[in-house]
Structure formats: C-alpha cells, structure tokens
Amino acid sequence: MHNKGKIYVIGLGPGSREHMSKRALDAILDSEVVIGYKTYIHLIKDLLDEKEVIDSGMKKEVERCNLTIDKALEGKRVCIISSGDAGVYGMAGIMLEVKYERNADVEIEIIPGITAASAAASVLGAPMMHDFAVISLSDLLTDWKLIKKRIECAAKGDFIIALYNPKSKGRVYQIEEAREIIMKYKEKDTPVGIVRNAKRDGEEVIITDLENMLKYNIDMLTVVIIGNSKTYVKNGKMITPRGYQL
C-alpha cells in the first residue's frame, strides 16, 4: 500500500528546547524531511541527524509549502517549522491554502507553540490578564491603512495591545504612528513593556510608559505590550487585574 506521507506544521515556541512542546519534539524526531527558514533550522540542528534538511531565506513561504507537499506526496513524513505558534503569523495558514489550491491528498497536523506575546508577557509579569489584541505592524502583506484602523479600534476599546514586528531597518515610522493613534485613547502614563528576544539568549526587558516608549531600542526581535486603563507596575512587574476581589 502506498504511504501518502504526512505534514507536520510546527511552532517551535521562542526557541529554547525547554519551551518547545513534547508533541513538537516528537514530530520533528518522527520526520524524515525538515523544511524551514534558516534561523529556525539552526535552533534544532542537533535533532536533524540523518534527516533531509531544506532551509531557505525569508519571503519564500509559498515555495516552501509547495516543496513540503511535494515531499509528502512522495510518501515522506515532512515537518515545516515556524518560531512561536505556527498558527499566529506562522506557516499554518499558507500551508493549508496551498494544500487546498493543489487539492493535495495529504494529511496535515498543526502543532501549536508558545507565541511571542505569551513569552513576552511572562517575562513582564501578567500584562495580558484581560482582553487583548495582537497586531503586526508589518505592512508587507497588509495595507497600512487597515493596520491603523485595527490599532485605533483596539485602543478605543481599551484592549491590551501586543505589537509584533514593530520596527525594522527599512520600516521605522509605523511604531511612531501606532503610538500616536493609541495616545488618543490611552493615558500617557499607561504601562508599556518592551521585550527583545523573549525567552531566548540575549533577552532584554524594559518597562516604561506610552509617553517614553520610543526612547528605547525596538526592532523585529521585539514585542511591545501596551497595557489597558487598569494596568499598573509593581516591583518591576506589569500587572493587569482580571477583576478578582482581594
């Protein structure tokens, strides 16, 4: 009987082995082929003995997914990896889209991982204990006007806001515009957590406020978490009350 192969879409979490799920680890070990962005492949290089490894650069997502399906249709067990959670700005969505576009008869299992907002929040304390919005400031695939609308709605609704991809070398004004929009609805002393390399080597943590947040280093390895109207800072930890009576 011909083996139809299988695809695992894996979220590695922040990067360290201790923050990867056992299911993700088992799926990587079970795979014959591992496909992913070079940086993520490097994180699991010790698990890749005797496996076929295909790494690629950024912006090759569709190509990567087609290759994954090709390998699975050969009857191989293939994993395609993302950092964080594959279902949060990761490879899960495009993998399913490509599968259905090609009408490929292959099983796909999506394995979740700790996403960057959760990793950053744990380092800061408990800033996301109430309703929150996660918004990417990257306008590579989404129109900037739509991103601004989402920021405005989240700020107006007093959501805690976690910003992904806040700033890159070629994209510097978005974080400034985002802050301007948020300041229309949130007080300037609203706590802001800035976490770079959350739960990875070289982790940097800053707690500041909305007024002063742009004074600090923010880049693509950074998650910025902006509190709601009830968020406060105590002993170096951001806390957003859920509303329990103490």
C-alpha positions as CSV (number, residue, x, y, z in Angstrom):
1,M,0.0,0.0,0.0
2,H,1.4,3.4,-1.0
3,N,2.2,5.6,2.0
4,K,0.6,9.0,1.4
5,G,3.1,10.7,3.8
6,K,2.3,13.4,6.3
7,I,3.0,17.0,7.0
8,Y,3.6,18.4,10.5
9,V,3.3,22.2,10.7
10,I,5.3,23.0,13.9
11,G,5.6,26.0,16.1
12,L,8.9,25.8,17.9
13,G,8.0,28.4,20.6
14,P,10.5,31.1,21.4
15,G,13.5,29.0,20.5
16,S,14.9,27.2,23.5
17,R,14.2,23.5,23.9
18,E,12.6,23.8,27.3
19,H,9.8,26.0,25.8
20,M,9.0,23.6,22.9
21,S,6.1,21.2,23.4
22,K,6.8,17.4,23.6
23,R,4.4,16.9,20.7
24,A,6.6,19.3,18.6
25,L,9.7,17.5,19.6
26,D,8.2,14.1,18.8
27,A,7.0,15.3,15.4
28,I,10.5,16.6,14.5
29,L,12.1,13.3,15.5
30,D,9.4,11.4,13.5
31,S,10.0,13.4,10.4
32,E,12.2,12.3,7.5
33,V,12.4,15.8,5.9
34,V,12.6,19.1,7.8
35,I,11.9,22.4,5.9
36,G,12.2,25.9,7.3
37,Y,13.7,29.3,7.4
38,K,17.5,29.1,8.1
39,T,17.3,30.7,11.5
40,Y,14.7,28.2,12.8
41,I,16.6,25.2,11.3
42,H,19.6,26.3,13.3
43,L,17.6,26.2,16.6
44,I,17.0,22.4,16.1
45,K,20.2,21.4,14.3
46,D,21.0,18.8,17.0
47,L,17.8,16.9,16.1
48,L,18.5,16.7,12.4
49,D,21.0,13.8,12.1
50,E,20.1,11.6,9.1
51,K,17.2,13.8,8.0
52,E,16.9,15.6,4.7
53,V,17.1,19.3,5.6
54,I,15.9,22.1,3.3
55,D,16.4,25.6,4.5
56,S,15.5,28.8,2.7
57,G,15.5,32.6,3.2
58,M,12.7,34.9,4.1
59,K,9.8,35.6,1.7
60,K,9.9,32.1,0.3
61,E,6.8,30.8,2.1
62,V,4.7,29.6,-0.8
63,E,7.7,27.9,-2.4
64,R,8.4,26.2,1.0
65,C,4.8,25.0,1.2
66,N,4.8,23.6,-2.3
67,L,8.1,21.7,-1.6
68,T,6.6,20.3,1.6
69,I,3.6,19.0,-0.3
70,D,5.9,17.5,-3.0
71,K,7.9,15.6,-0.4
72,A,4.8,14.4,1.4
73,L,3.3,13.1,-1.8
74,E,6.5,11.1,-2.3
75,G,5.3,9.3,0.9
76,K,7.6,11.0,3.3
77,R,6.9,12.5,6.7
78,V,7.8,16.1,6.5
79,C,7.8,18.9,9.0
80,I,7.7,22.6,8.2
81,I,8.7,24.8,11.1
82,S,8.0,28.3,12.4
83,S,9.0,30.1,15.5
84,G,6.4,30.8,18.1
85,D,3.0,29.4,17.2
86,A,2.7,28.2,13.5
87,G,-1.0,29.5,13.6
88,V,0.0,33.0,14.7
89,Y,1.6,34.8,11.7
90,G,3.3,31.5,11.0
91,M,3.2,28.8,8.3
92,A,-0.1,27.1,9.2
93,G,-2.4,29.3,7.1
94,I,-0.4,29.3,3.9
95,M,0.3,25.6,4.2
96,L,-3.5,24.8,4.3
97,E,-4.1,27.3,1.5
98,V,-1.5,25.7,-0.8
99,K,-2.8,22.2,0.1
100,Y,-6.4,23.1,-1.0
101,E,-5.2,25.1,-4.0
102,R,-3.4,22.0,-5.2
103,N,-6.1,19.6,-4.0
104,A,-3.3,17.6,-2.5
105,D,-4.3,14.3,-0.8
106,V,-2.0,14.6,2.2
107,E,-2.6,14.8,5.9
108,I,-1.6,18.0,7.8
109,E,-1.2,18.2,11.5
110,I,-0.7,21.6,13.0
111,I,1.2,21.6,16.3
112,P,1.0,24.7,18.4
113,G,3.8,26.6,20.2
114,I,4.2,29.4,22.7
115,T,3.7,32.6,20.7
116,A,5.9,35.7,21.2
117,A,3.1,37.7,23.0
118,S,2.8,34.9,25.6
119,A,6.6,34.6,26.0
120,A,7.0,38.4,26.4
121,A,4.0,38.7,28.8
122,S,5.5,36.0,31.1
123,V,8.8,38.0,31.3
124,L,6.9,41.2,32.1
125,G,4.7,39.8,34.8
126,A,1.0,39.5,33.9
127,P,0.1,42.3,31.5
128,M,-2.3,40.3,29.3
129,M,-4.7,39.1,32.0
130,H,-7.7,40.7,30.3
131,D,-8.9,41.1,26.8
132,F,-6.0,41.8,24.4
133,A,-5.4,42.4,20.7
134,V,-2.3,41.2,18.9
135,I,-1.4,43.4,15.9
136,S,1.5,43.1,13.5
137,L,2.9,46.4,12.3
138,S,4.4,44.8,9.2
139,D,2.7,46.2,6.1
140,L,4.4,43.7,3.8
141,L,1.1,41.7,3.3
142,T,-1.5,44.0,4.9
143,D,-2.3,47.6,3.9
144,W,-1.1,50.1,6.4
145,K,-4.5,51.9,6.5
146,L,-6.1,48.7,7.6
147,I,-3.5,48.2,10.3
148,K,-4.0,51.7,11.6
149,K,-7.8,51.1,11.7
150,R,-7.2,47.9,13.8
151,I,-4.9,49.8,16.2
152,E,-7.5,52.6,16.6
153,C,-10.3,50.1,17.3
154,A,-8.1,48.2,19.8
155,A,-7.1,51.4,21.6
156,K,-10.6,52.8,21.6
157,G,-11.9,49.5,23.1
158,D,-9.3,49.7,25.9
159,F,-7.7,46.4,24.9
160,I,-4.2,45.5,26.0
161,I,-2.3,45.7,22.7
162,A,0.6,43.4,21.8
163,L,2.6,44.7,18.8
164,Y,4.5,42.2,16.6
165,N,7.1,43.2,14.0
166,P,7.1,46.8,15.4
167,K,10.1,48.2,13.6
168,S,12.7,47.1,11.0
169,K,15.7,48.9,9.4
170,G,13.5,49.8,6.4
171,R,10.3,50.4,8.3
172,V,10.6,52.9,11.1
173,Y,7.6,55.2,11.1
174,Q,4.9,52.7,11.8
175,I,5.6,52.3,15.5
176,E,5.5,56.1,15.8
177,E,2.2,56.4,14.1
178,A,0.8,53.5,16.2
179,R,1.8,55.3,19.4
180,E,0.1,58.5,18.2
181,I,-3.1,56.6,17.5
182,I,-3.0,54.8,20.8
183,M,-2.3,58.1,22.8
184,K,-5.7,59.4,21.5
185,Y,-7.4,56.8,23.7
186,K,-4.9,55.8,26.5
187,E,-3.2,58.0,29.1
188,K,0.4,58.8,28.5
189,D,1.5,57.0,31.7
190,T,-0.1,53.7,30.5
191,P,2.5,51.0,31.3
192,V,4.4,49.6,28.3
193,G,6.6,46.5,28.2
194,I,9.3,46.2,25.6
195,V,10.8,42.7,25.4
196,R,13.5,41.7,22.9
197,N,14.5,38.1,22.4
198,A,11.8,36.9,24.8
199,K,12.8,33.6,26.4
200,R,15.9,33.4,24.2
201,D,19.6,34.2,24.7
202,G,20.2,37.9,24.9
203,E,16.8,38.7,26.4
204,E,16.2,42.4,27.2
205,V,13.3,43.7,29.2
206,I,12.2,47.3,29.7
207,I,9.1,48.6,31.4
208,T,8.2,52.2,30.6
209,D,5.1,54.1,29.6
210,L,3.3,55.3,26.4
211,E,5.0,58.7,26.6
212,N,8.5,57.4,26.8
213,M,8.4,54.1,24.8
214,L,10.1,55.3,21.7
215,K,13.3,56.2,23.6
216,Y,14.2,52.6,23.8
217,N,15.6,50.1,21.2
218,I,12.7,48.4,19.3
219,D,13.3,46.1,16.3
220,M,12.0,43.0,14.6
221,L,13.0,40.8,17.6
222,T,10.9,42.9,19.9
223,V,7.4,42.5,21.2
224,V,5.8,45.7,22.6
225,I,2.9,45.2,25.1
226,I,0.8,48.2,26.0
227,G,-1.5,47.9,29.0
228,N,-5.2,48.8,29.4
229,S,-6.6,51.5,31.7
230,K,-6.2,49.3,34.7
231,T,-2.7,48.0,34.1
232,Y,-0.1,49.0,36.7
233,V,3.5,48.3,37.6
234,K,4.5,46.9,41.0
235,N,8.1,45.8,42.0
236,G,9.2,45.7,38.4
237,K,6.2,43.7,37.1
238,M,3.4,44.8,34.8
239,I,0.0,43.6,36.1
240,T,-3.4,43.9,34.5
241,P,-6.1,43.0,37.1
242,R,-8.7,40.5,35.9
243,G,-11.1,41.9,38.4
244,Y,-11.0,39.4,41.3
245,Q,-11.9,40.8,44.7
246,L,-8.9,40.6,47.0
